[in-house]
Amino acid sequence: MLPLRDLNRTSTTPYVNRALLAANIIIFAVYWLSSSNMLLGPGLALDMEDKFVMVPAEIIQGQRFFTLFTSMFMHAGWLHLLGNMIFLYVFGDNVEDAFGHVSYFVFYIFCGLVASLSQILITLYAPSLNSLFGLQIPSDLTTGVVGASGAISGALGAYTLLYPRARVLTLVVYVILPIPAIIFLGAWFALQFVYAFFDLSGGVAYFAHIGGFIVGVILAATIGRKRKKMRDRRLKL
């Protein structure tokens, strides 16, 4: 299932969400063009990988904490980038509308940080979890982690709570259907557990998705709802 757009208008211009979209696209474009030797040379791409990719083992050892932030703006390929940006484009603007511009930026970054830490903790304890429950969770702490999906998952969690009845135009095989957000995002969240616990698609930080989504729901319940109500009252004046 691929979301195309939601039928949920915003009352404000999503400046922050657009800036996040632009930042992710520009950074990956620079990386890709450099790695393809079309801009500044492959040395820049290698330098970006060395300096900005988050490696769980380094975080555990108290090193290069800044990569928890920088890795949010790096992607492994065009499909990785495109998938993340579609979800951010469809759902992020309404979450920004509810939280407000500055609060949404803080929310986005915080969700991304919690998502990365969730992935690190699960990877660290994967051998114990695998032996106890017979799972197949990857346990390699030296593999780099990149992508905005943890932060975006936070936006998905918040959207689920704030706009559960909003319709999402979704491409299902060859048909476009208007699916309620609670069903679309609920199914998406459930699939993350299936993929994560049985490692059906290796190389994806599914526990970052899960951690980001959960913290997004919590922040929407404690902060987002209040700010959304305040916004709705202002619009009625």
C-alpha positions in Angstrom: 0.0 0.0 0.0 1.4 3.4 -1.0 -0.1 6.7 0.3 -0.6 9.3 -2.4 -2.2 12.1 -0.4 -4.6 12.7 2.4 -8.0 14.4 2.3 -7.2 16.6 5.2 -6.5 20.3 4.6 -4.2 22.3 6.8 -4.9 25.7 8.2 -1.3 26.9 8.0 1.5 26.6 5.4 3.8 23.7 6.4 7.1 25.6 6.2 9.0 23.2 8.5 7.8 20.1 6.7 8.8 21.5 3.4 12.2 22.5 4.7 12.7 18.9 6.0 11.7 17.5 2.6 14.1 19.9 0.9 17.0 19.1 3.3 16.7 15.4 2.9 16.5 15.6 -0.9 19.3 18.1 -1.3 21.7 16.1 1.0 21.0 12.9 -0.7 21.4 14.5 -4.1 24.8 15.9 -3.2 25.8 12.5 -1.8 24.6 10.6 -4.9 26.1 13.0 -7.4 29.4 12.8 -5.6 29.4 9.1 -5.3 28.7 9.0 -9.1 31.6 11.3 -9.7 29.3 14.0 -11.2 29.8 16.6 -8.4 32.9 17.3 -6.3 34.2 13.7 -6.6 33.5 10.4 -4.8 35.8 11.5 -1.9 33.0 13.8 -0.6 30.5 10.8 -0.6 33.0 8.7 1.3 33.6 11.6 3.7 29.8 11.9 4.3 29.6 8.2 5.1 32.5 8.3 7.4 31.4 11.3 9.4 27.6 11.3 9.4 26.4 7.7 9.5 25.3 6.5 12.9 27.0 3.3 14.0 25.3 1.7 17.1 28.6 0.4 18.6 30.1 3.9 18.6 27.0 5.4 20.4 27.2 2.6 23.0 30.9 3.5 23.6 29.9 7.2 24.0 31.4 8.3 20.7 30.0 10.5 17.9 26.7 11.3 19.5 26.1 13.9 16.8 25.5 11.1 14.2 22.2 10.4 15.9 21.1 13.7 14.4 23.1 13.7 11.1 22.0 10.2 10.1 18.4 11.3 10.0 19.2 13.3 6.8 21.1 10.6 5.0 19.6 7.7 2.9 20.9 4.5 1.4 19.4 5.0 -2.1 16.8 6.7 -4.2 14.1 4.2 -3.3 14.8 4.6 0.4 14.6 8.4 0.0 11.5 8.4 -2.1 9.6 6.1 0.3 10.4 8.2 3.3 9.6 11.5 1.5 6.2 10.3 0.3 5.2 9.5 3.9 6.6 12.7 5.2 4.8 14.7 2.5 1.5 13.0 3.1 1.4 13.1 6.9 3.9 15.6 8.1 2.0 18.8 7.2 -1.0 18.0 9.3 1.1 17.2 12.3 2.9 20.5 11.9 -0.4 22.2 11.6 -1.5 20.7 15.0 1.8 21.2 16.9 2.9 24.6 15.4 6.0 25.2 13.3 8.7 25.3 16.0 7.2 22.6 18.2 6.9 20.3 15.1 10.6 20.7 14.4 11.5 19.8 18.0 8.9 16.9 17.8 10.4 15.6 14.6 14.0 15.6 15.9 13.1 14.2 19.3 11.2 11.3 17.6 14.2 10.6 15.4 16.5 10.5 18.4 14.3 8.2 20.3 13.8 6.0 17.3 17.6 5.6 16.8 18.1 4.8 20.5 15.3 2.2 20.3 17.1 0.5 17.4 20.4 0.6 19.3 18.9 -1.0 22.5 17.1 -3.8 20.6 20.2 -4.6 18.6 22.3 -4.6 21.8 20.0 -7.1 23.4 19.1 -9.1 20.3 21.1 -12.2 21.2 19.2 -12.6 24.5 15.8 -11.9 22.8 16.6 -14.3 20.0 17.5 -17.1 22.4 14.6 -16.5 24.7 11.8 -16.2 22.1 13.3 -17.9 19.0 13.4 -14.7 17.0 15.7 -13.5 14.2 16.5 -10.0 15.2 19.8 -8.8 13.7 22.5 -8.2 16.4 25.3 -6.5 14.4 26.3 -3.3 16.2 28.8 -2.3 13.6 26.4 -1.7 10.7 25.7 1.9 10.0 22.1 3.2 10.3 20.8 6.0 8.1 17.4 7.5 7.2 14.6 9.7 8.3 12.1 6.9 8.8 12.4 6.9 12.6 11.5 10.6 12.8 8.8 10.2 10.1 7.3 7.3 12.1 6.8 9.7 14.9 4.8 11.9 12.6 2.7 8.8 11.6 2.1 8.0 15.2 0.9 11.5 15.9 -1.2 11.6 12.8 -2.9 8.4 13.9 -4.0 9.9 17.2 -4.8 13.4 16.0 -6.6 12.6 12.7 -7.8 8.9 12.9 -10.8 9.5 10.6 -8.9 11.4 7.9 -9.0 9.7 4.5 -5.8 8.7 2.9 -5.8 8.1 -0.9 -3.9 4.9 -1.1 -2.6 2.9 -4.1 -3.5 -0.7 -3.5 -2.1 -2.8 -6.4 -3.7 -0.9 -9.3 -6.6 0.7 -7.5 -6.7 4.0 -5.5 -8.8 3.7 -2.4 -9.7 6.3 0.4 -8.7 4.5 3.5 -9.2 5.9 7.0 -5.9 6.9 8.6 -6.4 4.7 11.7 -6.7 1.6 9.4 -3.9 2.5 7.0 -1.4 3.6 9.7 -2.5 0.8 12.1 -1.8 -1.8 9.5 1.5 -0.1 8.7 2.5 -0.2 12.4 1.5 -3.9 12.8 3.6 -4.8 9.8 6.7 -3.3 11.4 6.4 -5.8 14.2 6.1 -8.7 11.7 9.1 -7.6 9.7 11.1 -6.8 12.8 10.6 -10.0 14.8 11.0 -12.3 11.8 13.6 -10.3 9.9 11.6 -10.7 6.7 13.4 -7.8 5.0 17.0 -7.5 6.2 18.8 -4.2 6.5 15.8 -2.1 7.6 15.8 -0.6 11.1 12.2 -1.7 12.0 12.6 -1.1 15.7 13.4 2.5 14.9 10.1 2.7 13.2 8.3 1.2 16.1 10.1 3.4 18.7 9.4 6.5 16.7 5.7 5.7 16.2 5.2 5.0 19.9 6.8 8.3 21.0 4.8 10.1 18.4 1.6 8.8 19.8 2.7 9.7 23.3 3.6 13.3 22.4 0.4 13.7 20.4 -1.6 12.5 23.4 0.2 14.8 25.9 1.0 17.9 23.8 -0.5 17.6 20.3 -4.1 17.3 21.3 -3.9 20.4 23.5 -2.2 22.4 20.8 -4.7 21.2 18.2 -7.6 22.3 20.4 -6.0 25.7 20.8 -5.6 26.0 17.1 -9.2 25.0 16.5 -10.4 27.6 19.0 -8.4 30.3 17.2 -9.9 29.4 13.9 -13.4 29.7 15.2 -12.8 33.3 16.5 
